[in-house]
Amino acid sequence: MRLAIAAVGRMKQGPDRALVDRYLDRLSKVGGAVGLDFRGLKETVESRLDTVPARRRDEAARLTTGLSEDCVRVVFDERGKSLSSEDFAALLGDWRDAGRREVCFFLGGPDGHDPDLADGAERLIAFGKMTFPHQIARLMLAEQLYRAATILAGHPYHRA
């Protein structure tokens, strides 16, 4: 099953980006053995339109351009459900085992997600009730994807 991340905000070179890249590289190496194929990260800059609804629509349109219609859309939003790492891994495993071909994870900008994108998501997930900058949210998602692959592989990285 292919995995992709679509995110508002571009990360500059530096330690944050290096950590994200490290976890995504680890995911690429471990994921194949458990049927998870990381296909990349799509970044878009924050919209500069005048109103919050217009910015959200603009960002959602750019994030979803080129995605297949049948991909599982997972939107990270503070109103979503918090999952344990084991539950997140099980969710990915269930989608993989059900024959789903692609999962796309959406990380929004400072104004959040367009309601249509959130409403059309198969799953809303939260990292908790706190709000995080895009660099930290991206790092947490990258690490959790890697952790999910190791859980599915029975690798000792995850010790609960």
Phi, psi and omega in degrees: 000131180280141177239138178218153177240133174239122188224143171274131180108138178251133179272133176278161175299142180153189185296325179297311180297320180299320179292316177301312180300322180298313181291323178291326175294316177299318177301315180300325182281323184269326189299323183303324181294338181244016175080023177245116185246105180287122184256355173130178185238127176252120179252146172223147180286158176298141178291149179248015180293166191287326186243157179300311179301321180293319178297316180299314179299316181298313180295318179298318179298318180289324180291325186267351179300128177087356179279147177289147182295331185267008179288148174285123181259120180243117182255127175271122186206144182298342178273357181283181180271134174279133180241149169286164177299322179295318179294321178296315178298318180296321178299313177298317178298320178296315178297317178300312183291336178277358177088014176293137187269332186209142174233131176242130180256128183251127174244122185273178179268193184298335180268001181084197184260153171298135181304325179294322177294314180296316181294330181273359181285145174288331182211135169256125181235143178242145170277004183131185182277346180284156175260136181239149172295156186301328180296318182287319178299318180294319177297315180296319178295314180301315181294319181291327174294316176297315180300318179300317179297320179290325177297313180295331180274352183073021181283146184285001179308317180267116178239107181257000000 
